Amino acid sequence: MATSISYENEFEKAITLTQMDNMENYIKVFSVDGLVKRKEEHKKGELIYLIYYKDTNESIANILSENNSIRTIEIRERQVVGSYVQVNESEYVDGVLSFRGISVFDSNGNEIYTSPIDVTTNQHDYEETNKYFYDDNNKKLYIFWYGTNGQFSNMMSYNPNHSVYLNEFKQEFLLEDLPGLVDFDWASMGYYHSANPIIPT
């Protein structure tokens, strides 16, 4: 197994070793055979946060035990579904589960879905669930928000063709606004009409 090391900024975007040297806060990424295994976030020289990618044969208890010197540990489990990757996330503070969530990435590595899950009820928090749409250059074009029951709530657009519709009082679009938008075909975007499904079909 070949292990490699790379670096990211605090937003998990790749940076160079030279850039890392000039930052107080950075992430050291350990990859095994080209697949990320762990990310260590450092702040002013101190390891403050660990993101660990769990394999199916590993136990959460062992991961927490082996890294118990790190106060906050996020464990991610990857699942390939067709051409998408679903990542189930669990965050532990001092060994206690404090957050759960799900993210989905497309074949270009773009995050197209995020949803927190209540650690007590195990239910999605649909009001904090987002879906994202990207253009052909992998630039984020739209963010979709949902309501309590997962129904469409509103959309934020980064499409320059839509700037003429926005003003200081209106920063987003409601369902009734969508059919009239230029360069936008809501009818063909079924995946975004509600919070479910998680994976496009």
C-alpha positions in Angstrom: 0.0 0.0 0.0 1.3 3.4 -1.0 0.7 6.3 1.3 0.9 9.9 0.2 0.6 13.2 2.0 -1.0 16.4 0.6 -2.5 19.6 2.1 -5.8 21.4 2.2 -7.1 24.7 3.6 -9.7 24.7 6.3 -12.4 24.4 3.7 -10.9 21.1 2.4 -9.6 22.7 -0.8 -6.2 21.6 -2.1 -3.2 23.8 -1.4 0.5 23.6 -2.0 3.2 22.9 0.6 4.4 26.5 0.2 0.9 27.8 0.8 0.6 25.5 3.9 3.8 27.0 5.3 2.2 30.4 5.4 -1.0 29.3 7.1 -1.9 29.0 10.7 -4.8 26.7 10.0 -4.4 23.8 7.5 -5.3 20.2 6.9 -2.7 17.4 6.4 -4.2 14.7 4.2 -3.1 11.1 4.3 -4.1 9.0 1.3 -3.6 5.2 0.8 -3.4 4.0 -2.8 -5.0 7.2 -4.0 -7.9 7.2 -1.6 -8.1 9.6 1.4 -7.8 7.8 4.7 -7.5 10.6 7.3 -7.3 14.4 7.4 -5.7 16.1 10.4 -6.6 19.7 11.0 -3.8 21.8 12.5 -4.2 25.2 14.1 -1.0 27.1 15.2 0.9 23.8 15.2 -1.7 21.9 17.3 -3.7 19.0 16.0 -7.3 20.1 16.8 -9.6 17.9 14.6 -9.5 14.5 12.8 -11.5 13.4 9.8 -11.2 9.6 9.5 -12.5 7.5 6.6 -13.7 4.2 8.0 -13.5 0.9 6.2 -16.3 -1.6 6.6 -13.9 -3.9 8.7 -13.1 -1.1 11.2 -15.1 -0.3 14.3 -15.9 3.2 15.5 -15.0 2.3 19.0 -11.5 1.3 18.0 -11.1 4.5 15.9 -12.1 6.7 18.8 -9.8 4.7 21.2 -6.8 4.8 18.9 -7.2 8.6 18.5 -8.3 9.5 22.0 -5.8 12.4 22.3 -7.8 14.3 19.7 -10.9 15.9 21.2 -13.1 16.1 18.1 -13.2 13.3 15.6 -15.3 13.1 12.5 -15.8 9.6 11.0 -16.9 9.3 7.4 -18.1 6.1 5.7 -18.1 6.0 1.9 -20.7 4.1 -0.2 -20.6 4.0 -4.0 -24.0 4.1 -5.5 -23.8 4.0 -9.3 -21.7 7.0 -10.4 -22.3 8.7 -7.0 -20.5 8.5 -3.7 -22.6 8.8 -0.5 -20.7 9.8 2.6 -22.2 9.2 6.1 -20.6 11.4 8.7 -20.6 11.1 12.5 -18.8 13.6 14.7 -17.7 12.8 18.2 -16.5 15.2 20.9 -14.7 13.6 23.8 -16.0 10.2 22.5 -19.7 11.3 22.5 -21.7 11.4 19.3 -22.6 15.1 18.7 -23.5 15.3 15.0 -24.6 13.1 12.1 -25.1 13.9 8.4 -25.1 12.6 4.9 -23.4 14.1 1.8 -23.5 12.9 -1.8 -20.9 13.6 -4.5 -21.2 13.3 -8.2 -18.6 11.7 -10.6 -16.7 15.1 -10.7 -16.3 15.3 -7.0 -19.0 18.0 -6.6 -21.1 17.9 -3.5 -24.7 17.7 -4.7 -26.5 16.9 -1.4 -26.0 17.7 2.3 -28.4 16.9 5.2 -27.9 16.8 8.9 -29.5 13.9 10.8 -30.8 14.3 14.4 -28.7 12.1 16.6 -31.7 11.3 18.9 -34.5 10.7 16.4 -32.3 9.6 13.5 -34.4 11.8 11.2 -33.2 14.2 8.5 -33.4 17.9 9.3 -35.0 18.9 6.0 -34.9 22.6 6.8 -31.1 22.4 6.8 -30.9 20.1 3.8 -29.5 21.5 0.6 -29.0 20.2 -3.0 -26.6 21.8 -5.4 -26.5 22.1 -9.1 -23.3 22.7 -11.2 -22.7 23.9 -14.7 -20.6 22.1 -17.3 -17.4 23.7 -15.8 -18.2 22.4 -12.3 -19.1 25.8 -11.0 -21.9 25.9 -8.5 -24.9 27.5 -10.2 -27.9 26.9 -7.8 -28.5 26.0 -4.2 -31.9 24.5 -3.3 -33.5 24.6 0.2 -36.3 22.5 1.6 -39.0 22.8 4.3 -40.0 20.7 7.3 -41.4 17.8 5.2 -38.7 17.9 2.5 -40.8 20.0 0.1 -39.1 22.6 -2.0 -38.7 26.0 -0.2 -36.5 28.3 -2.3 -33.5 28.5 -4.6 -30.5 30.7 -4.6 -29.0 31.4 -8.0 -25.4 32.2 -9.0 -26.4 32.2 -12.6 -25.4 35.7 -14.0 -28.6 35.7 -16.2 -30.7 35.9 -13.0 -29.0 38.9 -11.4 -31.5 41.2 -13.1 -34.3 39.5 -11.1 -32.6 40.1 -7.7 -32.5 43.2 -5.6 -31.7 44.1 -2.0 -35.1 42.7 -0.9 -35.0 39.6 -2.9 -32.0 37.3 -2.8 -33.7 34.0 -3.7 -36.4 32.5 -5.8 -39.6 30.8 -4.6 -41.5 28.1 -6.5 -43.7 30.5 -8.3 -40.7 32.4 -9.6 -39.0 29.4 -11.3 -41.1 28.9 -14.5 -40.3 32.5 -15.6 -36.6 32.4 -15.2 -34.4 32.7 -18.3 -31.9 29.9 -18.9 -33.6 27.6 -16.4 -35.7 24.5 -17.0 -37.3 23.6 -13.7 -39.5 20.9 -15.2 -36.5 18.8 -16.2 -34.8 19.1 -12.8 -36.9 16.5 -11.0 -34.1 15.6 -8.5 -34.3 19.1 -7.0 -38.1 19.3 -6.6 -37.9 17.8 -3.1 -35.3 16.7 -0.6 -35.8 13.1 -1.6 -34.4 11.2 -3.3 -30.9 11.5 -1.8 -29.2 9.9 -4.9 -30.4 11.0 -8.4 -32.2 8.3 -10.3 
